[in-house]
């Protein structure tokens, strides 16, 4: 032991000083990495991971951290623009990304885990009939009073269970979002996966419920095909869709099907 400790002590001359400095810097680097990991883990509930770490190719645009959303304010509980998912959902999403990258696409994430306090914020906002700041951007055809009874907003969200993600495709060739014929969080039937086509057969029909399309917002065959591309790859890797939003998918075998978390996003 004495000989080992002596070997760590600096020897005389420039070479020995350089040796000692390298040892010091290496130890400092290990300590810094360890501290960063500990801090990052402290911000995550058990069984969760940051999407940026699990799916490094994904583009992040966390709408509820910004004011560009259907409310017009940062949503309660979003303390940082860092989407989180359960480990199982993140691993499945990584498989989706790995399949799409060679095709020239990246995933763009709008939302993932959503704390219950954020859902409560939605509900409170829905009861304030006077706040319609973002109506023209997200629900121009609907009266705000119908958003809750028609299911656009609910007191509980699958997002709070940690295995649901809202996303689209980003074309690496054009460096733009893929044209889906509609925007994320658009409250209307144009957001339904079966709008102008059959999502089961992936066939474009140009048909839609009713006699007229709202404000001429019929999507074309190319836009429908883009929606189906996202849908097919997500389903292939274990996610299931909903019938009202083309961007919304939940891991079919989610690890916490009955638990609604309220950890802040940070």
KAHUSUL-V39611 format. One record per backbone hydrogen bond with DSSP energy under -1.0 kcal/mol. NH is the residue of the N-H (numbers start at 0). CO is the residue of the C=O. Records with the same first field share a line. If there is no record, write none. Layout:
NH->CO + CO
//
This chain:
4->0
5->1
6->2
16->12
17->13
18->14
19->15
20->16
21->17
22->18
23->19
24->20
25->21
26->22
27->23
28->24
29->25
30->26
31->27
32->28
33->29
34->30
35->31
36->32
37->33
38->34
39->35
40->36
41->37
43->40
47->44
48->84
50->82
53->49
54->50
57->54
58->106
60->108
62->60 + 109
64->61
68->66
74->63
77->74
78->76 + 264
79->264
81->79
84->48
85->161
86->46
89->85
90->86
91->87
92->88
93->89
94->90
95->91
96->92
97->93
98->94
99->95
100->96
102->99
103->100
104->99
105->169
107->167
108->58
109->165
110->165
112->83
113->158
115->260
117->114
118->114
119->115
120->116
121->117
122->118
123->119
124->120
125->121
127->124
128->126
130->127
131->129
134->131
137->133
138->134
141->138
145->142
146->143
149->145
150->147
151->146
152->146
159->156
160->157
161->158
164->248
165->110
166->246
167->107
169->105
170->175
171->103
174->170
177->168
185->182
186->137
187->185
190->187
191->188
194->191
195->206
196->193
197->202
201->197
204->195
205->195
215->212
216->213
223->219
224->220
225->221
226->222
227->223
228->224
229->225
230->226
231->227
232->228
233->229
234->230
235->231
236->232
237->234
238->233
239->249
245->190
247->244
248->164
249->239
250->162
251->237
258->255
260->159
264->76
//
